[in-house]
Amino acid sequence: MTSGHKTIDWPFLRSVDKRMLTGVAGGIGERLGIHPIYVRAAFLSAMLAGGVGLIAYVLASLIVPEAKGPPESHSATTRQKIGIGAMFLAGMLLFQGIGLWFGPATWPIVLVLFGLAIAIDTSGFNYEQSLEGVVGSSRRPWWLVLGGLAMMIAGLAFVLTSLDGLQSVGALVIATILTLVGFVIVGGPWFWSLIEDLGTERRARIRSEERAEMAAHLHDSVLQSLALIQRTEDPKKMVTLARAQERDLRAWLYNPEAADEQTLRGALGAAATRVEEAHDVPVTVVVVGDDELPPAAQKALVGAATETMMNAAQHSGAAKVSVFAEATGDDVEVFITDQGCGFDPENVEADRKGITESIRGRMSRNGGTVTIDSSSGVGTEVHLTMPGGTL
Amino acid sequence: MTSVYLVDDHSLFLTGVRAELSDEFDVLGVSGDVDGAIDEIRAHKPDVVLVDVHMPGGGGVAVVTSISETNPGIRFLALSVSDAPEDVIAMIRAGCRGYVTKSISPSELADAIRRVDSGDAVFSPSLAGFVLEAFSKAVPIEEDPELDQLTPREKEVLRQIARGYQYKQVARRLDISTKTVETHVSAVLRKLQLSNRHELARWASDRRIV
């Protein structure tokens, strides 16, 4: 051997994908080709035999390595299964023979355990798949389930008679609890699958409702805009339609609050869309923060900003208008910038002076200020400031 | 001539951008899927890669991350229809030098590519706004102040960009050189990539990029 590793050919490896505790039972089950539930029942039975099962399980968990990959799956033939069962019985009888035994209740308990194993196995409950909620209905005949249940109940009856206490109320309570536990274990998987199915159905319904809502929204917005664009001859108009639709869809997809015109963000976005529609000039809006202004102050600020945007779009000749609002400090500031022809604020025509005054008026009535920075040929920037929280 | 490679799964958009750029740039190739793009970029070694955010097979983040490991010299510019903060932050933190939305005009896109090629960062007005927003909230004191806060000058530069000014105009308005504007913007990009600010970290971890 060239490699330093010692390779032992283990009779079985601890299962990785069929484990409840450490995968010992799963591994043995995989090796023998029987359902691990029977191996688990056998371990529990052997545990009653003076703790042999426990010792064997712990030792196996510590010594036997984990399987690296999924095992080759095979299923034992009926003859093999009978053989395995006979060996188990022989082992138990051997324990009893050498005195590793604790009492008359042991055999009935073994009966209960295997009855339970048969019932659970045949009810189709699959530990490996239970996480995904995939629970098949009876893959094996119903008489096996009933047989397992009968075995279990018979075993329980034996346990209780052997306890010598059937007359006492305590024993009755124990019997009731044991029976209930048995039914929960047997019926649980089926009930669980029912709940899972209901959940899946509900999720599917919610999904289809969401889809319907989305379809309705797209129909009212995107499809209408696309239809309009196809009927439009003017390229500028097309761009405006596309931009307005883009803004709307973006708000709907990424930023639901932007669609709410109560907020500064939403109100400025809506104003920008109106300006674009009126003058076919793109208006980009960037908003940082969204502090609450008193409604009157916000209305004045948005009104003044809209007026300024309209002005810029109409008179500056700029290819686009930029709006930047910042509401992170004490004041809310809005900058409306264009890189158009510019003008001299001291020397404007009468009609434009009126508009400028209406912007100033709106702001000053609510405690705000307006600064206009414009130079001919470079562009214009209007700076609106509204004090926040003080009014 | 700067060589460019385009990665986008929308063939119509790819064709359009390729036509726009082919006069000024040497378009080495285009690809519509993540794995194909990674192989081709490694083979062609373009100067700048334009990369879309949402693509099947890991998206733009997968392309940027794998190429940056093997070819750190290749620069990336994210180009997307989305301006959702988590997309922006995912691409920037993966290593993009800039992020522009697809509605950008052809001349602005060409300008952005040249800027990325020369090692600068490209901030669109909306990206500048997003960064200001992300860095505006108060941070717990134990975090790294060097990375988790913007200097007043950096903030002022970002505000100017958010107002729609080009770098040259920002320089004139703040009475600094264009080089200084570029330095500030690159510093902000670095903070965006490395900061532990919890908003950024959260967005990043949502996208499993850190």
Interface residues (C-beta under 8 A of the other chain):
Chain A: R243 E246 R250 L253 Y254 T284 V286 V287 V288 G289 K320 S322 F324 E326 T328 F335 T337 Q339 E381
Chain B: S82 D83 A84 S103 P125 S126 A128 G129 L132 E133 S136 R159 A162 R163 G164 Y165
